[in-house]
Structures are given as C-alpha cells and as structure tokens.
C-alpha cells in the first residue's frame, strides 16, 4: 500500500519544462506517446524491489552491487531520454503512404498544433518534371521587425525638436517627441508606450495655436490621462531615444541546419549524424560559404571563435546587408555516449528557425525536435529534375507552429527549384521572414512586450533623472554612465539580450533614486559578455518561468559557453 501511494504521488507530479537543449517537452506531443515515469518513481521502484539473485547473507559480492548500481543509472537515464523523445507515427513504420509516387516532406503531429505548406492534399498533382520552378526573385520581399523603428532617426534626430516624459497612472511611462516641419507646415509626433509606439502627422492649419504635449499625446491615444509632461533637457537624449526605438532592429540572424538521412525518425538519430554526403555539401555551398571559426571576425551567432569549443567550421553568408550564421548540426561537436547530443542541441535548440535537408523518403515530423524556441522548419529534399534539363531539382516544404502567421515569399506550385541561385534567394528570404514572423507567436510576443516595457521604464527614468541633474537639482546626482546609459544606448541586437540589459538598467535606476529593489529568493547571475561586447546571444539562460511570470530568472545553464 505504501509503495502504491508513492507511485501515485510520483505520477501526479507535474513535469518540469526547460528551454533549448534541456528537455523542452511542450504541448505539441504525439497523442499515442506514453508518459514516462518520473525519476523519483524509478528510484522508489528500484530500491523497493528485491534485488535479483541476492542471497540473504550480508556478504554479497562487490561485483553484484556494482551491477545493480549501474542498472539503476541505466533506468534513470533511459527515463530522461524518453522525456525528450517524440514517437513517430506507427503507421509509417509498418506501411508507406505514397502521394504522387513520393512520401511528403513533412507530416504534422496527430494532435495538430502546426501548419504545413504546401498542405498534403496539394501534393497529389505535383509533378517533379513540371516546367514551373519558381517566381521571379525580384518579388521576394524581406520583412522588417519594426517598420517604424527608424522614423525618429530619419526625421527627428538631425533636426530641432522637443521630447517629453511622463508617467501615466494607467499606461505607465510615456516618452513623447514633437517636431515642427515648417516647410510643410505640419507637426510630426511619436508617442512611445509599453505596448507600442504611435506615429502621427498633423497639419498646423488645424490648430489656432500649437497644441500642448498633453493634447498631442491624447490625439494619438485617447487613453492618455496624464495632465502634465516634463521637458527633456539632457543633451544626449536623442542618442538614448534612438537606441530604444531601434532595439529590435538587427542585421544579424542565426539558423539551424539539420541533416536527416533515410529511415531516421527520432531527434537522437538526426542529431547523431557525423558524416556529410556530397549532396548535403552541395546544398550548404548554395546557402553560404564554409568558414573557419578560429579568428572569424564576422557575426558568429554564439559560436566560439577563439578556443574551438563549438567545432572548427561553420557556414556563414551575407544577404542584402544582413549577416547570417548557420548552426550546422554535423559541424558542431559530437559527444560519444550522449544520445541527446546536448552540445549540438544547445545551439540548434535555441534557434527560432531551422532548415532540414532530407536524404531519402523519410518525412520530417513537425515536433520531432523538442525545443521551446524552434517554431518553424524549412524542409528541403533533393528530387529528380527534368530529363531534358540535366539539373538537380529541390523540393521545398514549410511547417510552423499554428500561432505563427503566414509569411512570404510564397511557395511556387509545384514547390520545386532547379536553379541554385533562385533556390538560395528563396531559402534565405524565407528563413529571415520566418524568424520575424515567429516573433509574433504568443510565446515570443509576450516576452517581447515585457522587454519593451522594461526598456521604456529605464529610458523614462534615465531621461527624467539626467534632465533634472542638467537643471541643477541638488537632490539628485547623475546616474553612472558606465551601466545605466550603456544598457539603453547599446541596445542593438535581439530582444532577449536586451531583456537582460533592461534588468541591469532598471537596477541602477532604482539604486540612483534610492528605491529599494525587490530581490527573489535565489541569487541571479549576470549574463556573460564576450570580448566583442555582443554578449551571449543564446536564449538558453531563460527558464520557463520567464514566459509566464513578470520576473526574469536570469540563470546560466550548465551548458553555457565560456
């Protein structure tokens, strides 16, 4: 009875979630997947069960005790691996589902949660010898994270204008910028709030007198209830405001590349590949250039360029003013005896978009790679091209989580490419647009909103405090420029590292104003910064609580790069 009660308690415990390479089993699991027993339950079962062939005498041999000890370890490790394993649909193991003579590139999970393009019903009429192989690359438009992020830099910063700050009881911190364009006789206004920035242009002829800052703010947002704005007199305010407006704008991207051989159904199989076929190398050469990581001076995407801890080679490229680093699974370090290959998954599992190259007819299951960050996969399969052309053709499919909105460029019909340069243009554009579109998914949009809120709060405090110091307020001393200003002015890059900076900036603002800062029960670590100053761009530091609570638990993972 007592043992059964312990088993019931252990099975009722909730499974913990971690990011990236450390578990990450989420709601997108297969319906027929059996839930593995918890580690605690395994320990109790093993310790409570009578040992095999054990004699009642107390003089058991040391070899027998060692054998039992390793059996315990094996059972515990097996449970840990099962938590990350997604069972491939059983029907595919017993019979082949053929659509138009070929298996589909992607299959969605039984429970759904993903969309696939093109959908399976469209594949029935796809012919690998069709003459339509793609669209004009001039129609491939790159998306922008924030189309209005550069308005202040373009129209305000180099011209005479005024900026104001306030703290609204309901909306929180506000930063308002006003520019009078005399030649056009109009007012250009930007109101920055936690949720978004509002931009408007008003004709001066509409007003008998120039409106006040409060009136202009209410014209852009009728929810503004503040009755007074404070003017900003800090001389470096345009620099800080520009950094805040453009904190989401980054010319750098990193994507994962997975190599799936024929017959490989699981995450462990795919991540354990070490050899590269000539066909796979050919696709890598289309995407970019193989570079030596040692001493590489470009965007490194979190890879080690000094000590060789992340491999010797990588694939990188430049594309329309953007730097791209690919985390190629076969080029990342391989660890013998580790079926999970955490040294590889710590990078690929922390990417948002990954490309899968298939060699063979085995479909890719949308949720086979367990990660809280991976939201989209581009799947590419080599296929026979037209006989008269004598070229290799590639078929492309896309799958993403259901809350990721569709993005261009759209797949041609049929989704087959025979021109390598056209394939490169399509894939790189699709990868960049996929990541930008993934930021609109619920998990990322929630974290991004929190990032913006903290950055705006620190910006408003910084501008207000420095303006009062500029006016000679003796009750306040200027905040240190080493950390407080740097946290905002160096806010370029992805929003995750800016979230960490926002925590540090807010801490300095609290200390400057004499406000007691709340501390959590566990000590937090400051994120590492490399010698290039770009910081650790891997979001693996974030715990699952950072997406569900109002406080970031900035704890470095055990696999964090040095």
QUIBELQUI-V180609 format. One line per field, one symbol per residue. phi: phi as a letter, one per 40 degrees, with the letter a starting at -180 (. if undefined). psi: psi as a letter, one per 20 degrees, with the letter a starting at -180 (. if undefined). burial: b if it has 9 or more other C-alpha atoms within 8 Angstrom, else e. Layout:
BEGIN
phi->???
psi->???
burial->???
END
This chain:
BEGIN
phi->.cccccccccccccccbbcfcbhfcbccbcccccccccccccccccccccccfccccccccccccccccccccccccccccccbcbccdcdccbabcbbggbcccbbccccggbbbbcccccccbcbcbcccbicccccccccbcacbccccccbcdcbcabbbbabcdbcgcbbbbbbcccccfabbbbbbbccabbbabbccccbcbcccccccccccacccbcbabbccbccccdcccccccbcccacbbbbcbbbbccgcbbcccccccbcbcccccccccccabcbcccgcccccfgccbbbgcbgcbabbabafgbcbbbccdcccdbbcgbccfccccccccbccbbbbbcbhbccccdbcccacccbabbbbbcaccdcccgbcbbcbbbbaccccccacccccbccbbbcccccccccccccccccccccccdccccccccdccccccccccccccccccccgcccbbcccccbccccccbcchccccccccccccccccccccgccccbccbcbbcccbcccgcgccccccccccccbbcbcccbccccccc
psi->ghhhghhgghhiqqpqprrcjmeloaimrqhjpqpqqrhghggggghhqpqpkpqiqilqqhhhhgghghhggggghhhhhhhipppqphhihhqpopokiqqqhqpqrhjbiqqppqqhhhihjppijqiojrrpiijnppqqgohjhjgghhhghjqprqqqqrophhibqqopppponhhilqpppppprghrpppqppphiiphqpqrhgghghhhoiipiqipqpqpjphjghghgghghjiippjqqpqqpqoorpjohrhgggijphqprhhghgghhhhappqphojpiapikjqpjgjkikrhrrpqrqoljpppppnpgiiqppopjnhimhhghhghijrhqqppppnajpqpphkhooqihoiqppppppqpaphhhkqpqppqqpqrqhjoqqqrqqprormppipghhggggggghgghgghhhiiqgghhghhghghghghghggggggghghhhikoiiqqpqpihgghhhghkkqarighhgghhggghghgghhjkppppqrhqpqqpqqpriijiroipjihprhhiiirjppnmppqhjpq.
burial->eeeeebbeebbeeeeebbbbbebbbbebbbeeeeeebbbebbbbeeeeeeeeeeeeeeebeeeebeebeeebeebbeebbbebbbbbbeeebeeeeeebbeebbbbbbbeeebbbbebeeeebeebebebeebbeeeeebeeeeeeeebbebbeebbeeebbbbbbbbeebbbbbbbbbbbeeebbbbbbbbbbeeebbeeeebeeeeeeeebbebbbebeeebebeebeebebeebeebbbbbbbbbbbebbbbbbbbbbbebbbbbbbbbbeeeeeebbeebbbbbbbbbbbebeeebbeebbeebebbbbbbbbeeeebbbbbbbbbbbbbeeeeebbbbbbbbbbbbbbbbbbbbebbbbbbbbebbbbbbbbbbbbbbebbeeeeebbbbbbbbbbeebbebebebbbbbbbbeeebbbbbbbbbbbbbbbbbbbbeebbbbbbbbbbbbbbbbbbbbbbbbbbbeeeeebeebeeebbbbbbbebbbbbbbbbbbbbbbbbbbbbbeeeeeeeeeeeeeebebeeeeebbbebbbbbbbbbeeeebbbbbeeeeee
END
